[in-house]
Amino acid sequence: MFGGLVKYPGPLFLSICLVNFVFLPKIDKLAAILFNNYVSLKKGKEMKKSILYLLAILFTTCCVTSCGDDDENKTTNGGEETWKELSKTYENDNLKLTMGETGLTAAGKNVKFDAQSATEGKITLTNVLPETASLEITTTMQEADSVYSFTGEAEANSNCKVAVNGTIKDGVLSVVFNRTLSGSLVGDWSLVYNNNVAGIYTNIATGNAQIDQLINSMAGPVVGQLLAQKVEAVKVNLPENGVFNVAWRKTGASEDQSLSAVASMVVLPYTILDGKFVLALDKNYMTLLSSLLESKLAELGLSMDQMTAMLTDLGGYYGVALNVKEEGNTTTFYADKTLLSPVLTIITPILSEKVPENLKPIIEQILPALSNAETLDLGLTFQKAE
């Protein structure tokens, strides 16, 4: 039937072009004209064959074009629906969080993903960072084998940049975030020792001149000597990744011990908020500690609620906020009355029972004065490594 067309490819090419670019927009009229011509000229054998060939080409081209359009719409619409379905809040079992290389428990945290298009989106981290309870980050996005991957970065504050990357697959959002801290506190620090006395800082004003002189002249040296007798070196590591670590060497020991070795599963982020150094603890860790320490605290007449009341609520974390005083290459990290007063309230009855009888009169005079002090600063002085 199509032998003539194969034999004469020129007319075939011309026919296809005419069908696609001229006839298809007027297909209804074209079909009617062809049919009428066919009826009126059916006695002409050659004309009949030509028209039949043209009808066959027309039919085939229409089918191919129609199928192609259907496939294209299906891909486009399906793709749009896929990326639009990514927009939701991910939490609990649908959320996997990793800080650097350490996995975090997702309880109490969530990440909202807002897909703007197939290549752009926004994520909002809630209770994930110690710097802020909520941070929105614009991301770029791409898809491969039904897995969407994304990357982005933003500033949590003037001292911390946050970079994120991750994937969305089978309804599960996996996020890896890295915090990069900057500022003069970032680096390695060693506790200052002078003449076998650790660098203890005190600044106390109770309103009683006699007590103030006694405490400020004796507390630092006495506590510093006691500390030096137990520990001969303390090193604090404040790296750019915002993960705190401290190592110490007991007097006479040959090796250091470190927090990361003693509690390898516990990651303590640090950050800088409003000029203060803040050591953060994930609230999920506090829940675990509560169950482990409940009986011990009860023996001391304490509760976990009393402990958490002394801390700063950072959303997904509790924070211990310390003031910072920088002088040359030394920096003093110290707690003030806001933190120390609750501590004194808790430990006063405990100390009253534990101290020797001959020291009780002094303790009973000093502790209440400290609790009501106008200024109450206590800390440690460190020197930055070169």
Residue pairs with C-beta under 8 A, 6 or more apart in sequence:
1 52
1 53
1 56
2 53
2 56
4 49
4 53
5 11
5 12
5 53
5 57
6 12
12 57
15 53
15 54
15 57
16 57
16 61
19 57
19 58
19 61
20 61
20 65
23 30
23 58
24 61
24 62
24 65
27 58
27 62
30 58
31 58
34 51
34 54
34 55
34 58
37 47
37 51
38 48
38 51
38 52
38 55
41 47
41 48
41 51
42 48
79 118
79 143
80 118
82 143
82 146
83 115
83 117
83 118
83 141
83 143
83 148
84 115
86 113
86 115
86 121
86 148
86 168
87 113
87 114
87 115
88 112
88 113
89 110
89 111
89 112
89 113
90 110
90 111
90 112
90 113
90 172
90 173
91 106
91 109
91 110
91 111
92 106
92 107
93 106
93 172
94 171
94 172
94 173
95 106
95 109
95 110
95 111
95 172
95 173
95 175
96 103
96 106
96 172
96 173
96 174
96 175
97 103
97 104
97 105
97 106
97 109
97 111
97 128
97 175
97 177
98 104
98 174
98 175
98 176
98 177
99 177
99 178
99 179
99 243
99 267
99 269
100 176
100 178
100 241
100 243
102 267
104 128
104 282
104 284
105 282
105 284
107 284
108 127
108 283
108 284
108 316
109 125
109 126
109 127
109 128
109 316
110 126
110 127
111 123
111 124
111 125
111 126
111 128
111 173
111 175
112 123
112 124
112 126
113 121
113 122
113 123
113 168
113 173
114 121
114 122
114 123
114 124
115 121
115 141
116 122
118 141
118 143
119 140
119 141
119 142
120 138
120 139
120 140
120 141
121 138
121 139
121 141
121 150
122 136
122 137
122 138
122 139
123 136
123 137
123 139
123 150
123 152
123 164
123 175
124 134
124 135
124 136
124 137
125 134
125 135
125 137
125 162
125 164
125 175
125 177
126 133
126 134
126 315
126 316
127 133
127 134
127 315
127 316
127 317
128 135
128 175
128 177
128 316
129 135
129 156
129 162
129 177
129 179
129 316
130 269
130 270
130 271
130 278
130 280
130 314
130 316
130 317
130 319
131 156
131 157
131 160
131 162
131 179
131 271
131 273
132 156
132 157
132 315
133 314
133 315
133 316
134 315
135 154
135 156
135 162
136 154
137 152
137 153
137 154
137 162
137 164
138 152
138 154
139 150
139 151
139 152
139 164
140 150
140 151
140 152
141 148
141 149
141 150
142 148
142 149
142 150
143 149
146 169
147 167
147 168
147 169
148 167
148 168
148 169
149 165
149 166
149 167
150 164
150 165
150 166
150 167
150 168
151 163
151 164
151 165
152 163
152 164
152 165
153 161
153 162
153 163
153 164
154 161
154 162
155 161
155 162
156 162
156 179
157 272
157 273
159 181
159 182
159 183
159 271
159 272
160 179
160 180
160 181
160 182
160 242
160 271
160 272
161 179
161 180
161 182
162 177
162 178
162 179
162 180
163 177
163 178
163 180
164 175
164 176
164 177
164 178
165 175
165 176
166 173
166 174
166 175
166 176
167 173
167 174
168 174
178 241
179 241
179 242
179 269
179 271
180 240
180 241
180 242
181 238
181 240
181 241
181 242
181 270
181 271
181 272
182 240
183 272
184 326
184 331
185 238
185 272
185 277
185 324
185 331
186 238
186 239
186 240
187 238
187 384
187 385
188 235
188 236
188 237
188 238
188 384
188 385
189 235
189 236
189 237
189 238
189 331
189 382
189 383
189 384
189 385
190 233
190 234
190 235
190 236
190 382
190 383
190 385
191 198
191 199
191 233
191 234
191 235
191 236
191 380
191 381
191 382
192 198
192 199
192 330
192 381
192 382
192 383
193 199
193 228
193 232
193 233
196 225
196 228
197 221
197 224
197 225
197 228
198 223
198 224
198 225
198 227
198 228
198 231
198 234
198 380
199 224
199 332
199 380
199 381
199 382
200 219
200 220
200 221
200 223
200 224
200 227
200 378
200 379
200 380
200 381
201 220
201 325
201 332
201 334
201 377
201 378
201 379
201 380
201 381
202 215
202 216
202 219
202 220
202 377
202 378
203 216
203 334
203 375
203 377
204 212
204 215
204 216
204 219
204 370
204 373
204 375
204 376
204 377
204 378
205 212
205 373
205 374
205 375
205 376
206 212
206 215
206 369
206 370
206 372
206 373
206 374
207 372
207 373
207 374
208 369
211 365
211 366
211 369
215 366
215 370
228 251
229 251
230 250
230 251
231 248
231 249
231 250
231 251
232 249
232 250
232 251
232 252
232 253
233 248
233 249
233 256
234 246
234 247
234 248
234 380
235 246
235 247
235 248
235 256
236 244
236 245
236 246
236 382
237 244
237 245
237 246
237 247
238 244
238 270
239 245
242 269
242 270
242 271
243 267
243 268
243 269
243 270
244 259
244 268
244 269
244 270
244 279
245 258
245 259
245 260
245 268
246 258
246 259
247 256
247 257
247 258
247 259
248 256
248 257
248 258
249 255
249 256
249 257
250 257
259 266
259 268
266 285
267 282
268 279
268 280
268 281
269 280
269 317
270 277
270 278
270 279
270 280
271 278
271 280
272 278
273 319
273 321
275 324
276 321
276 322
276 323
276 324
277 321
277 322
277 323
277 324
277 333
278 312
278 314
278 319
278 320
278 321
278 322
279 319
279 320
279 322
280 314
280 317
280 318
280 319
281 311
281 317
281 318
281 319
281 320
282 316
282 317
283 316
283 317
283 318
286 304
286 308
286 318
289 304
290 304
293 304
294 304
297 303
297 304
297 307
300 350
301 349
301 350
302 346
306 342
306 346
308 318
309 342
310 339
310 342
310 343
311 318
311 319
311 320
312 318
312 319
312 320
312 321
313 319
320 339
321 338
321 339
322 333
322 334
322 335
322 339
322 379
323 333
323 334
323 335
323 336
323 377
323 379
324 331
324 332
324 333
325 331
325 332
325 334
326 332
329 383
329 384
330 381
330 382
330 383
330 384
331 381
331 382
331 384
332 379
332 380
332 381
332 382
333 379
333 380
333 382
334 377
334 378
334 379
334 380
335 377
335 378
335 379
336 375
336 376
336 377
337 373
337 375
337 376
337 377
340 370
340 376
340 378
341 371
341 376
344 367
344 370
344 371
345 371
348 367
348 368
348 371
351 363
351 367
352 360
352 363
352 364
352 367
355 363
370 376
